[in-house]
Amino acid sequence: MTDQLPTPPPTQTEIPKDAAEIPADPTAAVVTPGAFLLELVPVPVTDVDRAKRFYSEQAGFHVDVDVSPADGVRIVQLTPPGSYCSITLVTGLPQLDMPPGTLRGLHLVVKDIEAAREELIRRGVDVSETEDLGGVFYAWFEDPDGNTWALQHMPWRP
């Protein structure tokens, strides 16, 4: 599932003091005038460490950031293989407080749904059987808090 993807950058665990310390990412999407790029989705969880283990070890997401920029604040950012959009697991920021387990149906677009299912199952994720919803194929799974995810089969995507 991830054989042809570029190697992700190392995990950032310290807050850079200067923007010049952040390495350039030649694979990053270009932000053109008028663009609104969705790049980070907060996922409400009860235990950041447990969720981080699930998303990184079982779902195969890359840990991009794990920092504590202030007392009582922790930010973990993870990215699904090949995605430009990441998720964040956060504690200590009231602006992002949501009841754990309330996120529903985030879609992970895959070229081969059966290969993606098998990879997740091999990693210990409980993934539903693939279902045909009128010519569009889906398989579903959830994180330890009950946030739900959909694998969406789109073999025509480049």
Backbone as CSV, one residue per row, in Angstrom:
resi,resn,N_x,N_y,N_z,CA_x,CA_y,CA_z,C_x,C_y,C_z
1,MET,0.819,-1.196,0.000,0.000,0.000,0.000,0.861,1.257,0.000
2,THR,2.034,1.235,0.640,2.839,2.445,0.755,4.173,2.335,0.035
3,ASP,4.369,1.309,-0.798,5.661,1.060,-1.419,6.168,2.207,-2.278
4,GLN,5.298,2.941,-2.954,5.727,3.964,-3.888,5.639,5.379,-3.324
5,LEU,5.377,5.516,-2.060,5.229,6.830,-1.454,6.585,7.374,-1.030
6,PRO,6.762,8.710,-1.087,8.035,9.290,-0.638,8.219,9.092,0.863
7,THR,9.459,9.059,1.284,9.762,8.931,2.706,9.339,10.208,3.421
8,PRO,8.515,10.075,4.457,8.100,11.286,5.173,9.252,11.898,5.953
9,PRO,9.138,13.193,6.263,10.191,13.846,7.045,10.225,13.284,8.467
10,PRO,11.318,13.509,9.195,11.381,13.017,10.570,10.345,13.705,11.452
11,THR,10.000,13.048,12.534,9.053,13.622,13.484,9.651,14.861,14.137
12,GLN,8.864,15.924,14.212,9.280,17.160,14.887,8.850,17.059,16.345
13,THR,9.801,17.122,17.261,9.469,17.027,18.678,9.813,18.282,19.462
14,GLU,10.449,19.235,18.789,10.779,20.496,19.441,10.185,21.637,18.634
15,ILE,9.829,22.703,19.315,9.286,23.884,18.654,10.455,24.695,18.090
16,PRO,10.509,24.899,16.766,11.593,25.715,16.211,11.516,27.155,16.746
17,LYS,12.659,27.712,17.075,12.694,29.093,17.567,12.638,30.097,16.418
18,ASP,12.997,29.619,15.227,13.042,30.483,14.050,12.510,29.689,12.860
19,ALA,11.720,30.331,12.022,11.160,29.660,10.849,12.246,29.122,9.930
20,ALA,13.430,29.707,9.962,14.533,29.236,9.126,14.996,27.833,9.532
21,GLU,14.642,27.400,10.757,15.014,26.067,11.231,14.130,24.972,10.637
22,ILE,13.032,25.349,9.996,12.106,24.373,9.430,12.572,24.038,8.013
23,PRO,12.882,22.760,7.765,13.372,22.416,6.423,12.284,22.580,5.364
24,ALA,12.706,22.975,4.167,11.764,23.111,3.056,11.248,21.727,2.671
25,ASP,9.988,21.669,2.263,9.379,20.411,1.828,9.001,20.548,0.362
26,PRO,9.811,20.002,-0.537,9.522,20.154,-1.970,8.259,19.433,-2.418
27,THR,7.722,18.530,-1.574,6.503,17.812,-1.941,5.237,18.527,-1.473
28,ALA,5.392,19.603,-0.707,4.226,20.314,-0.175,3.425,20.975,-1.293
29,ALA,2.110,21.004,-1.099,1.240,21.651,-2.081,1.519,23.150,-2.126
30,VAL,1.438,23.708,-3.309,1.627,25.144,-3.488,0.352,25.853,-3.044
31,VAL,0.518,26.918,-2.275,-0.636,27.701,-1.839,-0.724,28.924,-2.754
32,THR,-1.695,28.881,-3.653,-1.877,29.973,-4.599,-2.886,30.974,-4.053
33,PRO,-2.849,32.226,-4.515,-3.831,33.206,-4.046,-5.256,32.691,-4.271
34,GLY,-6.080,32.837,-3.257,-7.467,32.397,-3.328,-7.690,30.959,-2.899
35,ALA,-6.602,30.197,-2.687,-6.731,28.789,-2.292,-7.032,28.680,-0.799
36,PHE,-7.840,27.709,-0.445,-8.125,27.356,0.942,-7.823,25.864,1.073
37,LEU,-6.633,25.515,1.510,-6.223,24.122,1.582,-6.603,23.534,2.940
38,LEU,-7.378,22.471,2.920,-7.683,21.755,4.156,-6.496,20.856,4.447
39,GLU,-5.795,21.140,5.538,-4.569,20.395,5.819,-4.513,19.771,7.197
40,LEU,-5.469,20.092,8.078,-5.408,19.539,9.429,-6.823,19.391,9.987
41,VAL,-7.143,18.177,10.443,-8.459,17.886,11.001,-8.267,17.416,12.442
42,PRO,-8.830,18.118,13.422,-8.744,17.662,14.811,-9.602,16.407,15.012
43,VAL,-9.028,15.427,15.704,-9.742,14.190,16.016,-9.866,14.125,17.536
44,PRO,-11.105,14.135,18.053,-11.299,14.155,19.508,-11.102,12.774,20.139
45,VAL,-10.152,12.697,21.074,-9.824,11.424,21.736,-9.711,11.627,23.235
46,THR,-9.809,10.525,23.978,-9.679,10.601,25.433,-8.232,10.480,25.893
47,ASP,-7.423,9.730,25.142,-6.048,9.462,25.546,-5.147,9.650,24.324
48,VAL,-4.375,10.733,24.321,-3.538,11.069,23.167,-2.516,9.969,22.888
49,ASP,-1.897,9.417,23.924,-0.893,8.377,23.699,-1.504,7.125,23.077
50,ARG,-2.659,6.705,23.568,-3.330,5.530,23.001,-3.714,5.787,21.550
51,ALA,-4.278,6.971,21.271,-4.674,7.313,19.903,-3.455,7.412,18.993
52,LYS,-2.367,8.000,19.495,-1.141,8.104,18.694,-0.649,6.712,18.308
53,ARG,-0.659,5.778,19.263,-0.245,4.404,18.956,-1.163,3.783,17.903
54,PHE,-2.480,3.959,18.038,-3.414,3.394,17.064,-3.136,3.940,15.670
55,TYR,-3.096,5.272,15.559,-2.937,5.872,14.234,-1.569,5.596,13.619
56,SER,-0.514,5.569,14.424,0.816,5.344,13.853,1.109,3.853,13.664
57,GLU,0.872,3.049,14.682,1.260,1.641,14.622,0.246,0.775,13.883
58,GLN,-1.034,1.061,14.029,-2.043,0.217,13.395,-2.542,0.794,12.067
59,ALA,-2.879,2.081,12.038,-3.406,2.672,10.802,-2.299,3.083,9.841
60,GLY,-1.047,3.117,10.315,0.081,3.406,9.434,0.316,4.874,9.142
61,PHE,-0.270,5.780,9.940,-0.055,7.207,9.743,1.355,7.571,10.214
62,HIS,1.962,8.564,9.568,3.279,9.053,9.959,3.123,10.098,11.060
63,VAL,3.913,9.988,12.116,3.912,10.990,13.181,4.776,12.155,12.705
64,ASP,4.134,13.286,12.430,4.835,14.475,11.952,5.338,15.335,13.104
65,VAL,4.482,15.498,14.102,4.762,16.419,15.209,4.255,15.796,16.497
66,ASP,5.043,15.947,17.553,4.602,15.612,18.907,5.289,16.616,19.818
67,VAL,4.574,17.682,20.144,5.160,18.775,20.921,4.239,19.199,22.055
68,SER,4.847,19.827,23.036,4.119,20.453,24.150,4.585,21.905,24.216
69,PRO,3.919,22.788,23.481,4.377,24.172,23.381,4.127,25.018,24.632
70,ALA,3.274,24.539,25.546,2.975,25.275,26.783,2.540,24.264,27.834
71,ASP,2.571,24.662,29.090,2.125,23.779,30.170,0.703,23.302,29.903
72,GLY,0.499,21.985,29.963,-0.833,21.410,29.786,-1.293,21.280,28.354
73,VAL,-0.451,21.674,27.396,-0.820,21.594,25.985,0.047,20.543,25.300
74,ARG,-0.587,19.676,24.542,0.143,18.704,23.734,-0.517,18.634,22.370
75,ILE,0.312,18.618,21.349,-0.161,18.557,19.966,0.582,17.432,19.258
76,VAL,-0.184,16.464,18.769,0.371,15.375,17.971,-0.280,15.469,16.600
77,GLN,0.534,15.539,15.578,0.026,15.613,14.206,0.496,14.373,13.457
78,LEU,-0.447,13.718,12.769,-0.150,12.500,12.014,-0.736,12.623,10.622
79,THR,-0.063,11.992,9.650,-0.516,12.079,8.265,-0.691,10.682,7.683
80,PRO,-1.862,10.418,7.081,-2.047,9.130,6.392,-1.055,9.014,5.234
81,PRO,-0.642,7.796,4.886,0.313,7.621,3.797,-0.158,8.308,2.511
82,GLY,0.707,9.168,1.960,0.421,9.827,0.694,-0.514,11.017,0.753
83,SER,-1.012,11.374,1.931,-2.002,12.446,2.047,-1.355,13.811,2.261
84,TYR,-2.022,14.847,1.777,-1.625,16.217,2.084,-2.345,16.720,3.337
85,CYS,-3.398,16.037,3.745,-4.165,16.442,4.922,-3.785,15.546,6.093
86,SER,-3.553,16.164,7.238,-3.164,15.449,8.451,-4.284,15.520,9.473
87,ILE,-4.111,14.755,10.546,-5.007,14.858,11.694,-4.190,15.366,12.867
88,THR,-4.886,15.912,13.864,-4.197,16.324,15.073,-4.946,15.803,16.289
89,LEU,-4.178,15.350,17.258,-4.684,14.918,18.556,-4.177,15.959,19.544
90,VAL,-5.080,16.596,20.266,-4.691,17.758,21.070,-5.287,17.676,22.471
91,THR,-4.494,18.093,23.445,-5.005,18.333,24.791,-4.601,19.741,25.194
92,GLY,-5.440,20.368,25.999,-5.100,21.665,26.567,-5.457,22.871,25.724
93,LEU,-6.141,22.708,24.608,-6.583,23.840,23.787,-8.113,23.855,23.747
94,PRO,-8.738,24.722,24.546,-10.200,24.735,24.602,-10.863,24.974,23.245
95,GLN,-10.171,25.652,22.335,-10.734,25.923,21.012,-10.983,24.637,20.229
96,LEU,-10.311,23.554,20.603,-10.448,22.288,19.884,-11.171,21.213,20.690
97,ASP,-11.746,21.595,21.833,-12.463,20.618,22.649,-13.704,20.110,21.919
98,MET,-13.807,18.804,21.822,-14.977,18.118,21.274,-15.141,16.831,22.066
99,PRO,-16.358,16.321,22.159,-16.514,15.037,22.838,-15.778,13.931,22.078
100,PRO,-14.954,13.140,22.762,-14.240,12.052,22.097,-15.205,11.106,21.384
101,GLY,-14.784,10.635,20.218,-15.572,9.660,19.477,-16.686,10.235,18.629
102,THR,-16.744,11.549,18.466,-17.859,12.159,17.725,-17.550,12.447,16.262
103,LEU,-16.312,12.240,15.839,-15.958,12.466,14.436,-16.489,11.293,13.617
104,ARG,-17.153,11.582,12.520,-17.786,10.540,11.719,-17.376,10.606,10.256
105,GLY,-16.993,9.453,9.718,-16.859,9.258,8.288,-15.775,10.014,7.568
106,LEU,-14.622,10.256,8.210,-13.522,10.825,7.434,-13.130,9.817,6.366
107,HIS,-12.934,10.291,5.151,-12.644,9.405,4.025,-11.155,9.328,3.723
108,LEU,-10.683,8.116,3.553,-9.342,7.847,3.065,-9.514,7.232,1.684
109,VAL,-9.172,7.978,0.651,-9.317,7.508,-0.724,-8.159,6.560,-1.030
110,VAL,-8.493,5.389,-1.562,-7.489,4.378,-1.891,-7.683,3.884,-3.320
111,LYS,-6.611,3.457,-3.921,-6.659,2.945,-5.294,-7.185,1.513,-5.323
112,ASP,-6.860,0.729,-4.290,-7.252,-0.681,-4.216,-7.794,-0.953,-2.821
113,ILE,-9.101,-0.980,-2.691,-9.717,-1.087,-1.368,-9.400,-2.409,-0.682
114,GLU,-9.320,-3.491,-1.454,-9.029,-4.782,-0.821,-7.596,-4.835,-0.303
115,ALA,-6.656,-4.274,-1.042,-5.269,-4.216,-0.561,-5.175,-3.326,0.682
116,ALA,-5.888,-2.194,0.676,-5.882,-1.291,1.830,-6.502,-1.974,3.050
117,ARG,-7.631,-2.661,2.849,-8.274,-3.410,3.942,-7.319,-4.436,4.528
118,GLU,-6.707,-5.211,3.641,-5.798,-6.271,4.099,-4.629,-5.701,4.890
119,GLU,-4.087,-4.580,4.436,-2.974,-3.950,5.162,-3.415,-3.518,6.562
120,LEU,-4.563,-2.870,6.663,-5.052,-2.444,7.976,-5.372,-3.643,8.869
121,ILE,-6.004,-4.655,8.317,-6.325,-5.856,9.096,-5.032,-6.509,9.584
122,ARG,-4.033,-6.592,8.709,-2.731,-7.162,9.096,-2.126,-6.389,10.264
123,ARG,-2.388,-5.085,10.323,-1.851,-4.240,11.399,-2.735,-4.265,12.647
124,GLY,-3.831,-5.017,12.616,-4.681,-5.169,13.795,-5.902,-4.270,13.846
125,VAL,-6.248,-3.612,12.742,-7.434,-2.752,12.699,-8.639,-3.600,12.290
126,ASP,-9.744,-3.436,12.980,-10.984,-4.133,12.652,-11.694,-3.351,11.550
127,VAL,-11.601,-3.843,10.315,-12.173,-3.157,9.156,-13.368,-3.970,8.659
128,SER,-14.458,-3.284,8.353,-15.654,-3.960,7.852,-15.391,-4.608,6.502
129,GLU,-16.311,-5.463,6.093,-16.290,-5.980,4.728,-16.514,-4.802,3.786
130,THR,-16.047,-4.934,2.565,-16.277,-3.901,1.560,-17.741,-3.945,1.146
131,GLU,-18.349,-2.770,1.060,-19.741,-2.715,0.602,-19.871,-1.814,-0.610
132,ASP,-20.765,-2.211,-1.503,-21.035,-1.481,-2.729,-22.223,-0.566,-2.475
133,LEU,-21.984,0.727,-2.492,-23.055,1.703,-2.294,-23.359,2.361,-3.642
134,GLY,-23.939,1.585,-4.546,-24.311,2.109,-5.850,-23.133,2.368,-6.768
135,GLY,-22.163,1.466,-6.757,-21.004,1.624,-7.634,-19.819,2.296,-6.972
136,VAL,-19.985,2.767,-5.765,-18.881,3.322,-4.986,-18.657,2.359,-3.824
137,PHE,-17.419,1.908,-3.658,-17.114,0.883,-2.665,-16.472,1.494,-1.427
138,TYR,-16.957,1.038,-0.255,-16.477,1.534,1.026,-16.175,0.377,1.967
139,ALA,-15.234,0.611,2.887,-15.005,-0.250,4.042,-14.780,0.700,5.218
140,TRP,-15.235,0.297,6.375,-15.271,1.194,7.533,-14.442,0.655,8.688
141,PHE,-13.864,1.577,9.473,-13.202,1.206,10.721,-13.319,2.373,11.687
142,GLU,-12.975,2.113,12.934,-13.013,3.184,13.934,-11.788,3.113,14.822
143,ASP,-11.472,4.269,15.428,-10.339,4.324,16.352,-10.805,3.861,17.734
144,PRO,-9.928,3.780,18.720,-10.318,3.288,20.039,-11.410,4.118,20.730
145,ASP,-11.596,5.381,20.315,-12.632,6.223,20.921,-13.955,6.158,20.174
146,GLY,-13.980,5.513,19.006,-15.217,5.415,18.230,-15.328,6.416,17.093
147,ASN,-14.288,7.219,16.832,-14.290,8.075,15.645,-14.250,7.153,14.430
148,THR,-15.098,7.420,13.423,-15.186,6.490,12.300,-14.500,7.013,11.048
149,TRP,-13.986,6.069,10.279,-13.235,6.320,9.057,-13.783,5.445,7.946
150,ALA,-13.699,5.934,6.720,-14.110,5.174,5.548,-12.943,5.046,4.584
151,LEU,-12.710,3.829,4.124,-11.841,3.635,2.967,-12.765,3.774,1.769
152,GLN,-12.425,4.626,0.830,-13.242,4.812,-0.366,-12.414,4.399,-1.578
153,HIS,-12.932,3.446,-2.326,-12.246,2.874,-3.493,-12.392,3.804,-4.680
154,MET,-11.250,4.339,-5.144,-11.236,5.207,-6.334,-10.060,4.811,-7.209
155,PRO,-10.194,3.697,-7.945,-9.068,3.206,-8.735,-8.679,4.111,-9.898
156,TRP,-9.538,5.021,-10.291,-9.257,5.904,-11.425,-8.405,7.103,-11.046
157,ARG,-8.207,7.347,-9.735,-7.392,8.486,-9.310,-5.939,8.251,-9.664
158,PRO,-5.233,9.298,-10.120,-3.815,9.118,-10.463,-2.972,8.834,-9.227
